[in-house]
Amino acid sequence: MSTAIREETLGFQTEVKQLLHLMIHSLYSNREIFLRELISNAADACDKLRYAALDNDALYEGDSELRIEIEHDQEAGTVTVRDNGIGMSRDEVISNLGTIARSGTAEFLEQLSGEQQKDAKLIGQFGVGFYSGFIVADDITVRTRKAGTPAGEGVEWHSKGEGEFTVADVERAAHGTEIVLHLKQDAREFADDFRLQSLVRKYSDHIEVPVRMPRVETDKDDDGKPVEGSEKTVWETVNEATALWVRPKGEISDDEYKAFYKHVAHDFSDPLTWSHNKVEGKLEYVSLLYVPGRAPFDLYERDGARGVKLYVQRVFIMDDAEQFLPLYLRFVKGVLDTRDLSLNVSRELLQQDPKVEKIKSALTKRALDMLGKLAKDKEAYQGFWNTFGSVLKEGPAEDFANRDKIAGLLRFSTTHTDSATQDQSLADYVERMKEGQDKVYYIVADSFNAAKSSPHLEIFRKKGIEVLLLHDRIDEWLMSHLTEFDGKHFVDVAKGDLDLGEVEDEAEKQAQQETAKAKEALVKRVKEALGELAQEVRVTHRLTDSPACVVLPEHEMGYQMRRIMEAAGQPLPEVKPILELNPAHPLVERLEAAEGEAFTDLAHILLDQAIIAEGGHLDDPAAYVRRLNGLLTA
């Protein structure tokens, strides 16, 4: 044990004492953070020595293998963290450990300039972390000696985290710093080998300095039994000591990327794709984003854990930093490492900062570009879409700035394939548009079969015009925010008047107008028979095989969205449908010839059938059955 000389007792400044009390009892929500902070400071000290030794190799004192060592003593209830970094002089100890939030690292960086400054960017800038030790310890001793100074210039700092601390000169052979934490009774859990190793791997796995812990090995005889007295202590590195994301892309193999994804996402399957990017300039950060191959169980829980792992210069800060990607990209996993963010003093929370929004915008575009590249592989992208497509459909409503990019990534079922598989892009649709067509047509239904068999599609099938068949629950909400693609407006074929534009010639339009005029009397009779059940009755040219259909006004909420909101308990004002009749259908011709009660019953049957064909529900099914039976037995 070193002997202390020239010992003096110094008091914390009053405001510092109050702040120290606040830090110990209130600042950190998670007490295990203390080890991360102490390892960060130790890594900083090693980095400082590495750069200082570039000019003076003698500072290594024959020990150039920089490292951090952690020991524990369960019986004594202590944890020791030591490094062979730059160390501190007596004045630096008093200055740095006597004043909270004084960052020796920040001061060190200020002394550098030019290329040195650039090289030193890897050094952390945390000045408060040391005091986090008092969260778990009621007594802390620090022994240190600055590299390049005589062994007699070692310093011992000691405090119980209350009103004062002592500083004494000690003999210390090794340069660097050793911190001994005397754990509080309720923090003895940290004097455990497995607990300490797991914390190192959680928070400090990727700092460049190796973190070592002692392990006792015993020789064994031929029978595999331990040889008594052969115990020896070996030092085992417990962190990876390398951050894959800071390595040049050209040096990283696909297998390394895949292995890192499994580590960072806690997933056993390979990712579909990834994007590794380094940004320099006003903002400096490295991102490594992955698209998983399978969906997490909480994909549709919008409040579930999501976001990238946030590091500040390879030191882990938070697991799910959701501020850097929008909600519709919540399936993206990965790592963001930056030095440009404002963290609160405990480094557990991000402060409001315009840089966060800038990084979020850049990462969002990076993720969308990554999906765009994946889309070139049709089979791989189809696998992605089948898994995450309905989540990506949330994008146009949440991210106006990238709406066009997202639209290009969407996939739909269409009448071109008549398949429930959503594998057709909007670009595919536009490429196949008929001459004279200037709109993208779609229909929304509760199921694929309901959409495919809708009477609204009859005229489109007759003329060979492709229609998007939307049958996901989110589709109508999606289309309320996706108004156009490639200059072509979207049109719901089940709303408003049908206008096929130049696809119809003037003769067809003239014939439609003449038919509408000829059937004015029938339309009036049907409207009177239905009364308040229909807001309007008119003849239509959108039907070829069905006698009637119902449509809604152009800007009215669709039937699918109404049913979803009503099921969620959201009251909605009642909207009466518009009934459209196919004047060439035999049932409509029979309707026109009917009189009295038979006319009224058949008009009601046509309306009810049109509602059923649309996928709706009748207010009075029994009345429909009675009328239909009457018609069949007449």
C-alpha positions as CSV (number, residue, x, y, z in Angstrom):
1,M,0.0,0.0,0.0
2,S,1.4,3.4,-1.0
3,T,2.0,5.9,1.8
4,A,0.3,9.2,1.6
5,I,2.3,12.4,2.2
6,R,1.4,16.1,1.9
7,E,-2.3,15.3,2.5
8,E,-4.7,18.1,2.4
9,T,-8.5,18.3,2.8
10,L,-10.4,20.5,0.5
11,G,-14.1,21.3,0.3
12,F,-16.4,21.3,-2.7
13,Q,-17.8,24.7,-3.6
14,T,-21.2,25.1,-2.0
15,E,-23.1,25.0,-5.4
16,V,-21.0,22.1,-6.5
17,K,-21.9,20.2,-3.3
18,Q,-25.6,20.8,-4.0
19,L,-25.2,19.7,-7.6
20,L,-23.3,16.6,-6.5
21,H,-26.2,15.6,-4.2
22,L,-28.6,16.1,-7.1
23,M,-26.5,13.9,-9.4
24,I,-26.2,11.1,-6.8
25,H,-29.9,11.0,-6.0
26,S,-31.8,12.3,-9.1
27,L,-29.8,12.7,-12.3
28,Y,-29.3,9.1,-13.4
29,S,-32.4,7.0,-13.7
30,N,-30.4,3.8,-14.2
31,R,-27.6,3.2,-11.7
32,E,-25.7,0.7,-13.8
33,I,-24.7,3.7,-16.0
34,F,-21.8,4.4,-13.6
35,L,-19.6,1.7,-15.3
36,R,-20.2,3.1,-18.7
37,E,-19.1,6.6,-17.5
38,L,-16.0,5.3,-15.8
39,I,-14.9,3.2,-18.8
40,S,-15.6,6.2,-21.1
41,N,-13.3,8.4,-19.0
42,A,-10.6,5.7,-18.9
43,A,-10.8,5.3,-22.7
44,D,-10.5,9.1,-23.0
45,A,-7.3,8.9,-20.9
46,C,-5.9,6.2,-23.1
47,D,-6.7,8.1,-26.3
48,K,-5.0,11.2,-24.8
49,L,-1.8,9.3,-24.1
50,R,-1.9,7.8,-27.6
51,Y,-1.9,11.2,-29.2
52,A,0.5,12.8,-26.7
53,A,3.0,9.9,-27.4
54,L,3.0,10.7,-31.1
55,D,5.3,13.5,-30.2
56,N,7.0,11.8,-27.2
57,D,7.1,8.0,-27.3
58,A,8.8,8.0,-23.8
59,L,5.4,8.8,-22.3
60,Y,4.5,5.1,-22.7
61,E,7.2,4.3,-20.1
62,G,7.7,0.9,-21.9
63,D,4.0,0.0,-21.7
64,S,2.4,0.9,-25.0
65,E,-0.4,-1.7,-24.8
66,L,-3.2,0.6,-23.7
67,R,-6.0,-1.1,-21.8
68,I,-8.7,-0.8,-19.2
69,E,-8.9,-3.3,-16.3
70,I,-11.9,-4.0,-14.0
71,E,-11.6,-6.0,-10.8
72,H,-14.0,-6.7,-8.0
73,D,-13.9,-8.1,-4.5
74,Q,-17.2,-9.5,-3.3
75,E,-16.2,-9.8,0.3
76,A,-14.9,-6.3,0.5
77,G,-17.7,-5.0,-1.7
78,T,-15.4,-3.1,-4.0
79,V,-15.1,-2.5,-7.8
80,T,-11.8,-1.2,-9.2
81,V,-11.5,0.4,-12.7
82,R,-8.0,1.2,-13.8
83,D,-6.3,2.4,-17.0
84,N,-2.8,3.0,-18.2
85,G,-3.7,6.2,-20.0
86,I,-2.4,9.7,-19.6
87,G,-3.1,10.0,-15.8
88,M,-3.3,13.3,-13.8
89,S,-1.0,15.6,-11.9
90,R,-2.0,16.9,-8.4
91,D,-3.3,20.1,-9.8
92,E,-5.3,18.3,-12.5
93,V,-6.8,16.1,-9.8
94,I,-7.9,19.0,-7.7
95,S,-9.2,20.9,-10.8
96,N,-10.9,18.0,-12.5
97,L,-12.3,16.0,-9.5
98,G,-13.0,19.0,-7.4
99,T,-15.2,20.8,-9.9
100,I,-18.2,19.0,-11.5
101,A,-18.6,19.3,-15.2
102,R,-15.1,20.3,-15.9
103,S,-13.9,18.4,-18.9
104,G,-10.2,17.7,-19.1
105,T,-10.9,16.2,-22.5
106,A,-12.6,19.3,-23.9
107,E,-9.6,21.4,-22.7
108,F,-7.2,18.9,-24.3
109,L,-9.0,19.2,-27.7
110,E,-8.8,23.0,-27.5
111,Q,-5.0,22.8,-27.4
112,L,-5.0,20.8,-30.7
113,S,-5.2,22.4,-34.1
114,G,-5.3,21.4,-37.8
115,E,-4.9,17.7,-38.6
116,Q,-4.3,16.9,-35.0
117,Q,-7.8,18.3,-34.2
118,K,-9.3,16.0,-36.9
119,D,-7.4,13.0,-35.6
120,A,-8.4,13.6,-32.0
121,K,-12.1,13.6,-32.9
122,L,-12.3,10.1,-31.6
123,I,-11.7,11.3,-28.0
124,G,-14.9,11.6,-25.9
125,Q,-15.9,14.8,-24.3
126,F,-17.6,13.8,-21.0
127,G,-16.6,15.7,-17.9
128,V,-19.4,14.7,-15.5
129,G,-19.3,10.9,-15.7
130,F,-16.8,10.3,-12.8
131,Y,-19.4,11.5,-10.3
132,S,-21.8,8.8,-11.3
133,G,-19.7,6.5,-9.2
134,F,-21.4,7.9,-6.1
135,I,-24.7,6.5,-7.3
136,V,-23.4,3.0,-6.2
137,A,-20.5,3.9,-3.9
138,D,-20.4,5.8,-0.6
139,D,-16.6,6.0,-0.7
140,I,-14.4,6.5,-3.7
141,T,-10.6,6.5,-3.9
142,V,-8.7,7.6,-7.0
143,R,-5.0,6.9,-7.4
144,T,-3.2,8.4,-10.4
145,R,0.1,9.5,-11.9
146,K,0.6,11.5,-15.0
147,A,2.6,9.7,-17.7
148,G,6.2,11.0,-18.0
149,T,6.4,12.2,-14.3
150,P,8.5,10.5,-11.6
151,A,6.9,7.7,-9.5
152,G,6.9,9.9,-6.5
153,E,4.4,12.3,-8.1
154,G,1.5,10.0,-7.7
155,V,-1.7,11.4,-6.3
156,E,-4.5,9.9,-4.2
157,W,-7.9,11.5,-4.1
158,H,-10.5,10.3,-1.7
159,S,-14.1,11.4,-0.9
160,K,-17.3,10.1,0.5
161,G,-19.4,12.3,-1.8
162,E,-20.4,14.7,0.9
163,G,-18.8,18.0,1.8
164,E,-15.1,17.5,1.2
165,F,-12.4,15.4,-0.4
166,T,-8.7,14.8,0.4
167,V,-5.8,14.9,-1.9
168,A,-2.4,13.4,-1.0
169,D,0.9,12.7,-2.7
170,V,1.7,8.9,-3.0
171,E,4.4,6.7,-4.6
172,R,2.9,5.1,-7.7
173,A,5.0,3.0,-10.1
174,A,2.4,2.8,-12.9
175,H,1.1,5.8,-14.9
176,G,-2.6,6.1,-15.5
177,T,-5.6,6.1,-13.1
178,E,-7.1,3.6,-10.7
179,I,-10.6,4.2,-9.2
180,V,-11.8,2.1,-6.3
181,L,-15.5,2.1,-5.5
182,H,-16.6,1.0,-2.1
183,L,-20.1,-0.1,-2.9
184,K,-23.2,0.9,-0.9
185,Q,-24.9,-2.0,0.8
186,D,-27.8,-2.0,-1.7
187,A,-25.3,-1.9,-4.7
188,R,-23.3,-5.0,-3.8
189,E,-24.8,-6.7,-6.9
190,F,-22.2,-4.9,-9.0
191,A,-19.4,-6.8,-7.2
192,D,-20.2,-9.7,-9.5
193,D,-18.1,-11.0,-12.4
194,F,-21.1,-11.8,-14.7
195,R,-22.9,-8.6,-13.9
196,L,-19.8,-6.5,-14.7
197,Q,-19.1,-8.4,-17.9
198,S,-22.7,-7.9,-19.1
199,L,-22.5,-4.2,-18.5
200,V,-19.2,-3.9,-20.4
201,R,-20.7,-5.7,-23.4
202,K,-23.9,-3.6,-23.2
203,Y,-22.4,-0.2,-23.0
204,S,-18.7,-0.3,-23.9
205,D,-18.5,-3.2,-26.3
206,H,-17.3,-1.0,-29.2
207,I,-14.8,1.4,-27.7
208,E,-11.4,0.9,-29.2
209,V,-9.5,0.3,-26.0
210,P,-9.7,-3.4,-24.7
211,V,-11.5,-3.8,-21.4
212,R,-10.0,-6.7,-19.5
213,M,-11.2,-8.7,-16.4
214,P,-9.3,-11.3,-14.5
215,R,-10.1,-15.0,-14.7
216,V,-8.7,-17.8,-12.6
217,E,-7.4,-20.8,-14.6
218,T,-6.4,-24.1,-13.1
219,D,-4.2,-26.9,-14.7
220,K,-5.8,-30.3,-15.0
221,D,-4.3,-33.8,-14.7
222,D,-4.8,-36.6,-17.1
223,D,-8.2,-37.5,-15.6
224,G,-9.4,-33.9,-16.1
225,K,-9.3,-33.0,-12.4
226,P,-7.9,-29.7,-11.2
227,V,-4.3,-29.7,-10.0
228,E,-4.1,-28.2,-6.5
229,G,-2.0,-25.1,-6.3
230,S,-1.9,-24.5,-10.0
231,E,-4.3,-21.6,-10.0
232,K,-3.2,-18.6,-12.0
233,T,-4.9,-15.4,-13.0
234,V,-5.2,-14.5,-16.7
235,W,-6.6,-11.3,-18.1
236,E,-9.5,-11.8,-20.5
237,T,-10.7,-9.0,-22.9
238,V,-14.5,-8.8,-22.5
239,N,-15.4,-6.3,-25.1
240,E,-15.0,-6.4,-28.9
241,A,-12.7,-3.4,-28.8
242,T,-13.7,-2.5,-32.3
243,A,-16.7,-0.7,-33.8
244,L,-17.6,-2.2,-37.1
245,W,-19.4,0.9,-38.3
246,V,-16.3,3.1,-38.1
247,R,-14.3,0.8,-40.3
248,P,-14.1,1.6,-44.1
249,K,-16.8,-0.2,-46.0
250,G,-14.3,-1.8,-48.3
251,E,-12.7,-3.7,-45.4
252,I,-16.0,-5.2,-44.1
253,S,-17.3,-8.5,-45.6
254,D,-21.0,-9.3,-46.1
255,D,-20.7,-12.0,-43.4
256,E,-19.4,-9.4,-40.9
257,Y,-22.3,-7.1,-41.8
258,K,-24.8,-10.0,-41.2
259,A,-23.1,-11.0,-38.0
260,F,-23.3,-7.5,-36.7
261,Y,-26.9,-7.2,-37.6
262,K,-27.8,-10.3,-35.6
263,H,-25.9,-8.8,-32.6
264,V,-27.5,-5.3,-32.9
265,A,-31.1,-6.5,-33.7
266,H,-31.1,-9.7,-31.5
267,D,-32.3,-11.6,-34.5
268,F,-31.2,-15.0,-35.7
269,S,-32.0,-14.5,-39.4
270,D,-30.0,-12.5,-42.0
271,P,-31.1,-9.0,-42.9
272,L,-32.5,-8.3,-46.4
273,T,-30.2,-5.4,-47.1
274,W,-28.1,-2.7,-45.4
275,S,-26.7,0.7,-45.9
276,H,-23.4,1.9,-44.4
277,N,-22.8,5.7,-44.7
278,K,-20.3,8.2,-43.3
279,V,-21.1,11.9,-43.4
280,E,-18.6,14.7,-42.9
281,G,-19.0,18.4,-43.0
282,K,-21.3,20.5,-40.9
283,L,-22.7,17.3,-39.4
284,E,-20.5,14.4,-38.7
285,Y,-21.9,11.0,-38.1
286,V,-21.8,7.4,-39.2
287,S,-24.9,5.3,-39.8
288,L,-25.4,1.6,-40.5
289,L,-29.0,0.8,-41.3
290,Y,-30.5,-2.7,-41.8
291,V,-33.8,-3.9,-43.2
292,P,-34.7,-7.1,-41.3
293,G,-35.7,-10.3,-43.1
294,R,-38.6,-10.9,-40.7
295,A,-41.1,-8.8,-38.8
296,P,-40.7,-8.3,-35.0
297,F,-43.7,-9.3,-32.9
298,D,-44.6,-5.7,-32.0
299,L,-44.4,-4.3,-35.6
300,Y,-48.0,-3.0,-35.4
301,E,-47.7,-1.5,-32.0
302,R,-46.9,2.0,-32.8
303,D,-45.8,2.7,-29.2
304,G,-43.5,-0.3,-29.1
305,A,-39.7,-0.2,-28.9
306,R,-38.2,1.1,-32.1
307,G,-35.3,3.2,-33.5
308,V,-31.6,2.9,-34.0
309,K,-28.9,2.3,-31.3
310,L,-27.4,5.7,-30.6
311,Y,-23.6,5.9,-29.8
312,V,-21.6,9.0,-29.2
313,Q,-18.1,8.3,-30.4
314,R,-18.5,4.5,-29.9
315,V,-20.0,4.9,-26.4
316,F,-23.5,3.4,-26.2
317,I,-26.1,6.0,-25.2
318,M,-29.5,4.6,-25.8
319,D,-31.1,1.4,-27.3
320,D,-34.1,2.8,-29.2
321,A,-33.4,6.3,-30.3
322,E,-36.7,6.8,-32.1
323,Q,-36.0,10.5,-32.9
324,F,-33.9,9.6,-36.0
325,L,-36.4,7.7,-38.1
326,P,-40.1,8.3,-38.7
327,L,-42.7,5.9,-37.4
328,Y,-43.4,4.3,-40.8
329,L,-39.8,3.1,-40.9
330,R,-39.9,1.6,-37.4
331,F,-38.8,-1.8,-38.8
332,V,-35.4,-0.4,-39.7
333,K,-32.6,-1.4,-37.3
334,G,-29.1,-0.2,-37.0
335,V,-26.6,2.1,-35.4
336,L,-26.0,5.9,-35.4
337,D,-22.7,7.2,-34.1
338,T,-22.2,10.9,-33.8
339,R,-20.4,13.6,-31.9
340,D,-22.7,16.4,-32.8
341,L,-25.7,15.9,-30.5
342,S,-26.8,17.7,-27.4
343,L,-27.3,15.2,-24.6
344,N,-28.6,16.0,-21.2
345,V,-26.0,15.9,-18.5
346,S,-26.7,12.2,-17.7
347,R,-26.4,11.3,-21.4
348,E,-29.6,9.3,-21.1
349,L,-31.8,11.8,-23.0
350,L,-31.5,13.8,-26.2
351,Q,-32.1,17.5,-25.9
352,Q,-34.1,19.4,-28.4
353,D,-31.7,20.2,-31.2
354,P,-32.1,21.2,-34.9
355,K,-29.3,18.7,-35.6
356,V,-31.5,15.9,-34.6
357,E,-34.0,16.9,-37.3
358,K,-31.3,17.2,-39.9
359,I,-29.9,13.8,-39.1
360,K,-33.5,12.3,-39.1
361,S,-34.1,13.8,-42.6
362,A,-30.8,12.4,-43.9
363,L,-31.4,8.9,-42.4
364,T,-34.9,8.8,-43.7
365,K,-33.7,9.5,-47.3
366,R,-30.9,7.0,-46.8
367,A,-33.4,4.3,-45.7
368,L,-35.8,5.0,-48.6
369,D,-32.8,4.9,-51.0
370,M,-31.8,1.6,-49.5
371,L,-35.4,0.2,-50.2
372,G,-35.2,1.7,-53.7
373,K,-32.1,-0.3,-54.4
374,L,-33.7,-3.4,-52.9
375,A,-36.7,-2.9,-55.3
376,K,-34.4,-3.6,-58.3
377,D,-34.4,-7.3,-57.1
378,K,-38.1,-8.1,-57.6
379,E,-38.1,-11.3,-55.6
380,A,-36.2,-9.9,-52.6
381,Y,-38.4,-6.8,-52.6
382,Q,-41.5,-8.9,-52.7
383,G,-40.3,-10.6,-49.6
384,F,-39.9,-7.2,-48.0
385,W,-43.2,-6.0,-49.1
386,N,-45.1,-9.0,-47.9
387,T,-43.6,-8.4,-44.5
388,F,-43.5,-4.7,-44.1
389,G,-45.6,-3.2,-46.9
390,S,-48.6,-2.3,-44.8
391,V,-46.3,-0.3,-42.4
392,L,-44.7,1.6,-45.3
393,K,-48.2,2.6,-46.4
394,E,-48.3,4.8,-43.4
395,G,-45.6,6.9,-45.0
396,P,-47.4,9.4,-47.3
397,A,-49.5,10.6,-44.4
398,E,-46.6,11.1,-42.0
399,D,-43.8,12.3,-44.4
400,F,-45.0,14.8,-47.0
401,A,-41.4,15.7,-48.0
402,N,-40.7,12.1,-49.1
403,R,-44.2,11.3,-50.4
404,D,-43.1,10.8,-54.0
405,K,-40.2,8.5,-53.0
406,I,-42.5,6.4,-50.8
407,A,-45.1,6.2,-53.6
408,G,-42.5,4.7,-55.9
409,L,-41.9,1.9,-53.3
410,L,-45.6,1.0,-52.9
411,R,-47.0,-2.2,-54.4
412,F,-50.6,-3.1,-55.2
413,S,-52.9,-5.7,-56.5
414,T,-54.4,-4.7,-59.8
415,T,-56.8,-5.9,-62.5
416,H,-53.8,-6.4,-64.7
417,T,-52.9,-9.6,-62.8
418,D,-56.2,-10.2,-60.9
419,S,-54.0,-11.6,-58.1
420,A,-54.2,-10.9,-54.4
421,T,-50.4,-10.6,-54.3
422,Q,-49.5,-6.9,-54.1
423,D,-46.6,-6.9,-56.6
424,Q,-47.5,-4.1,-59.1
425,S,-45.8,-0.7,-58.7
426,L,-47.3,2.6,-59.7
427,A,-44.6,3.0,-62.3
428,D,-45.7,-0.3,-63.8
429,Y,-49.3,1.0,-63.9
430,V,-48.4,4.3,-65.5
431,E,-46.3,2.4,-68.2
432,R,-49.4,0.3,-69.1
433,M,-51.9,3.2,-69.2
434,K,-54.1,3.3,-72.3
435,E,-53.7,6.1,-74.8
436,G,-55.7,9.1,-73.7
437,Q,-55.8,7.9,-70.0
438,D,-54.7,10.7,-67.6
439,K,-55.8,9.3,-64.3
440,V,-54.8,6.4,-62.0
441,Y,-58.0,4.5,-61.1
442,Y,-58.5,2.5,-57.9
443,I,-61.2,0.9,-55.8
444,V,-61.1,0.2,-52.0
445,A,-62.9,-2.8,-50.5
446,D,-62.7,-5.0,-47.3
447,S,-61.2,-7.9,-49.2
448,F,-59.5,-8.8,-52.4
449,N,-62.5,-10.7,-53.8
450,A,-64.8,-7.9,-52.9
451,A,-62.6,-5.5,-54.8
452,K,-62.0,-7.8,-57.8
453,S,-65.8,-8.6,-58.2
454,S,-67.1,-5.0,-57.6
455,P,-69.6,-3.9,-60.2
456,H,-67.8,-0.6,-60.4
457,L,-65.1,-2.3,-62.4
458,E,-67.3,-3.5,-65.3
459,I,-66.8,-0.6,-67.6
460,F,-63.0,-0.6,-66.9
461,R,-62.7,-4.3,-67.7
462,K,-64.7,-3.8,-70.9
463,K,-62.4,-1.0,-72.0
464,G,-59.2,-2.7,-70.8
465,I,-58.4,0.1,-68.3
466,E,-56.3,-1.1,-65.3
467,V,-57.6,-0.5,-61.8
468,L,-55.7,-0.8,-58.5
469,L,-57.5,-3.2,-56.1
470,L,-57.0,-1.9,-52.6
471,H,-58.0,-4.3,-49.8
472,D,-55.7,-3.5,-46.8
473,R,-57.4,-1.8,-43.9
474,I,-55.0,1.1,-44.2
475,D,-55.6,1.7,-48.0
476,E,-58.3,4.3,-47.9
477,W,-56.4,6.3,-45.4
478,L,-53.3,6.0,-47.6
479,M,-55.2,7.2,-50.7
480,S,-56.5,10.2,-48.8
481,H,-52.9,11.5,-48.5
482,L,-51.5,10.1,-51.8
483,T,-53.2,12.4,-54.4
484,E,-51.0,11.9,-57.5
485,F,-48.1,10.0,-59.0
486,D,-46.0,11.1,-61.9
487,G,-48.4,13.9,-62.6
488,K,-51.4,11.5,-62.7
489,H,-54.2,12.1,-60.2
490,F,-55.8,9.2,-58.3
491,V,-59.5,8.6,-58.8
492,D,-61.7,6.3,-56.7
493,V,-64.0,4.6,-59.1
494,A,-66.7,4.2,-56.4
495,K,-67.0,8.0,-55.8
496,G,-68.5,10.9,-57.7
497,D,-69.2,10.9,-61.5
498,L,-67.2,8.6,-63.7
499,D,-65.1,10.4,-66.2
500,L,-62.8,8.3,-68.4
501,G,-61.5,11.3,-70.2
502,E,-60.2,10.8,-73.7
503,V,-60.6,7.0,-73.5
504,E,-64.2,7.5,-74.4
505,D,-65.0,9.1,-77.8
506,E,-67.5,11.9,-78.3
507,A,-70.1,9.5,-79.8
508,E,-70.1,7.4,-76.5
509,K,-70.5,10.5,-74.4
510,Q,-73.3,11.8,-76.6
511,A,-75.1,8.4,-76.3
512,Q,-74.8,8.5,-72.5
513,Q,-76.4,12.0,-72.4
514,E,-79.3,10.9,-74.6
515,T,-79.9,7.8,-72.4
516,A,-79.8,9.9,-69.2
517,K,-82.4,12.2,-70.7
518,A,-84.6,9.3,-71.9
519,K,-84.6,7.8,-68.4
520,E,-85.4,11.0,-66.4
521,A,-88.9,9.8,-65.6
522,L,-87.7,6.5,-64.3
523,V,-85.0,8.1,-62.2
524,K,-87.6,10.4,-60.7
525,R,-90.0,7.5,-59.8
526,V,-87.2,5.5,-58.2
527,K,-86.1,8.5,-56.1
528,E,-89.7,9.0,-54.9
529,A,-90.0,5.3,-54.0
530,L,-86.7,5.2,-52.0
531,G,-87.3,8.5,-50.3
532,E,-84.5,9.3,-47.8
533,L,-82.7,6.0,-48.3
534,A,-80.8,7.5,-51.3
535,Q,-79.6,11.0,-51.7
536,E,-79.7,10.8,-55.5
537,V,-80.7,8.4,-58.3
538,R,-79.2,8.5,-61.8
539,V,-78.4,6.3,-64.8
540,T,-74.8,5.2,-65.2
541,H,-72.5,4.0,-68.0
542,R,-70.1,2.4,-65.5
543,L,-72.1,-0.9,-65.4
544,T,-72.2,-3.6,-68.1
545,D,-73.5,-6.7,-66.3
546,S,-75.0,-5.5,-63.0
547,P,-78.3,-3.7,-62.7
548,A,-77.2,-1.1,-60.1
549,C,-74.5,0.1,-57.9
550,V,-74.0,2.6,-55.1
551,V,-71.5,5.4,-55.1
552,L,-70.5,8.2,-52.7
553,P,-69.9,11.9,-53.3
554,E,-66.3,12.5,-54.5
555,H,-64.9,13.9,-51.3
556,E,-66.9,11.8,-48.8
557,M,-65.2,9.2,-46.5
558,G,-65.4,5.8,-48.1
559,Y,-67.3,2.8,-46.8
560,Q,-64.2,0.9,-45.7
561,M,-62.9,3.8,-43.5
562,R,-66.4,4.4,-42.1
563,R,-66.7,0.8,-41.0
564,I,-63.3,0.9,-39.4
565,M,-64.0,4.1,-37.5
566,E,-67.5,2.9,-36.4
567,A,-66.0,-0.4,-35.2
568,A,-63.6,1.7,-33.1
569,G,-66.5,3.5,-31.5
570,Q,-66.1,6.7,-33.5
571,P,-69.6,8.3,-34.2
572,L,-69.9,9.5,-37.8
573,P,-72.7,11.5,-39.5
574,E,-74.9,9.3,-41.7
575,V,-74.3,9.6,-45.4
576,K,-76.9,8.4,-47.9
577,P,-75.6,6.6,-51.0
578,I,-76.1,7.6,-54.6
579,L,-77.9,4.8,-56.5
580,E,-76.9,4.4,-60.2
581,L,-79.0,2.3,-62.5
582,N,-77.8,0.4,-65.6
583,P,-80.6,1.3,-68.1
584,A,-79.7,-1.7,-70.4
585,H,-80.2,-4.4,-67.7
586,P,-83.3,-6.6,-67.8
587,L,-84.1,-5.9,-64.1
588,V,-84.1,-2.2,-64.7
589,E,-86.3,-2.6,-67.8
590,R,-88.6,-4.7,-65.6
591,L,-88.5,-2.0,-62.9
592,E,-89.5,0.6,-65.6
593,A,-92.5,-1.5,-66.5
594,A,-93.7,-2.1,-62.9
595,E,-96.3,-0.2,-61.1
596,G,-97.4,0.5,-57.5
597,E,-96.0,-1.7,-54.7
598,A,-94.2,-4.0,-57.1
599,F,-92.2,-1.0,-58.4
600,T,-91.4,0.1,-54.8
601,D,-90.2,-3.3,-53.8
602,L,-88.1,-3.8,-56.8
603,A,-86.5,-0.4,-56.3
604,H,-85.6,-1.3,-52.7
605,I,-84.2,-4.7,-53.8
606,L,-81.9,-3.0,-56.4
607,L,-80.6,-0.6,-53.7
608,D,-80.1,-3.4,-51.2
609,Q,-78.3,-5.6,-53.7
610,A,-76.0,-2.7,-54.7
611,I,-75.1,-2.1,-51.0
612,I,-74.4,-5.9,-50.5
613,A,-72.3,-6.0,-53.7
614,E,-70.2,-3.1,-52.3
615,G,-69.6,-5.1,-49.1
616,G,-72.0,-3.0,-46.9
617,H,-74.6,-4.1,-44.4
618,L,-78.3,-3.7,-44.6
619,D,-80.2,-1.9,-41.9
620,D,-83.2,-4.2,-42.3
621,P,-82.1,-7.6,-43.9
622,A,-85.5,-9.2,-43.1
623,A,-87.3,-6.6,-45.3
624,Y,-84.9,-7.3,-48.1
625,V,-85.5,-11.1,-47.9
626,R,-89.3,-10.5,-47.8
627,R,-89.2,-8.3,-50.9
628,L,-86.9,-10.7,-52.7
629,N,-89.2,-13.7,-51.9
630,G,-92.1,-11.7,-53.1
631,L,-90.4,-11.0,-56.4
632,L,-89.4,-14.6,-56.9
633,T,-92.9,-16.0,-56.2
634,A,-94.8,-13.4,-58.2
